[in-house]
Amino acid sequence: DTLLWMNGFKNGCHFANLPDVTVRVRVGSDFFNRRGGWEKAWSDFTDRVKVIQTLGYNFHSYVYAAGILLVNLSPGRIKRIMYQRLR
C-alpha cells in the first residue's frame, strides 16, 4: 500500500477522507502477535525509506520510519500498548 500511495502522490492524484466508515476490522487476541516478524518489518521499513527519498521528506521522516520499525519488531503485548497510545 505504501508504494501505491507514493505513486499516487508522484502522479498528482488527489486524496480525501471519506465521511463514512467503509471497513470495520475486528481485533482478536492474536492480532498484535500476527503483525510482525523480521521480513515484514524490514519490507515496510525499506518501502518507507523509498517514499522518503522519492518524495523528498526531511530527516524527521527517517526517525519516524525507524520508530515504526522498532514497534513492528516488538512483542505483541508491547505492540498493543503502542497502538493504543500512539494511534
C-alpha positions in Angstrom: 0.0 0.0 0.0 2.8 2.4 0.8 4.2 2.4 -2.7 0.8 2.7 -4.2 0.2 5.9 -2.2 3.6 7.2 -3.2 2.9 6.6 -6.9 -0.4 8.4 -6.5 1.3 11.4 -4.9 4.0 11.4 -7.6 1.4 11.4 -10.3 -0.7 14.2 -8.9 -3.6 12.2 -7.5 -6.0 13.9 -5.1 -6.8 12.1 -1.9 -9.6 12.8 0.7 -11.1 11.1 3.7 -14.5 9.5 3.3 -17.1 10.7 5.7 -18.4 7.2 6.2 -16.8 4.1 7.8 -16.4 1.6 4.9 -14.3 -1.1 6.6 -14.6 -2.5 10.1 -11.7 -4.5 11.5 -12.1 -6.9 14.4 -9.1 -7.2 16.7 -8.8 -10.6 18.3 -6.4 -11.7 21.0 -3.7 -12.7 18.5 -4.0 -9.7 16.2 -0.8 -8.0 17.5 1.2 -11.2 17.6 0.4 -11.7 13.9 1.5 -8.2 12.9 5.2 -8.6 12.9 8.2 -10.6 12.0 11.6 -9.5 10.7 10.8 -9.9 7.0 7.6 -7.9 7.1 9.0 -5.2 9.4 12.1 -4.8 7.1 10.0 -4.7 4.0 7.7 -2.0 5.4 10.8 -0.1 6.6 12.5 -0.2 3.1 9.2 0.9 1.5 9.0 3.9 3.9 12.7 4.8 3.1 11.9 4.7 -0.6 8.9 7.0 -0.1 11.1 9.4 2.0 13.7 9.6 -0.7 11.3 9.8 -3.6 9.1 12.5 -2.2 12.0 14.4 -0.6 10.8 14.2 3.0 13.1 15.5 5.8 15.3 13.8 8.4 12.4 13.5 10.9 10.8 11.1 8.5 13.7 8.7 8.8 13.4 8.9 12.6 9.7 8.1 12.3 10.4 5.2 10.0 12.9 3.8 12.4 10.4 4.1 15.3 7.8 2.2 13.3 10.4 -0.5 12.6 11.0 -0.8 16.3 7.3 -1.1 17.1 6.9 -3.7 14.4 9.7 -5.8 15.8 8.4 -5.6 19.4 6.5 -8.4 21.2 2.7 -8.4 20.7 1.9 -7.1 24.2 4.2 -4.1 23.7 2.8 -3.5 20.2 -0.8 -3.5 21.6 0.2 -0.7 24.1 1.9 1.3 21.4 -1.0 1.1 19.0 -3.5 2.1 21.8 -1.4 5.1 22.9 0.0 6.4 19.7 -2.9 6.0 17.2 
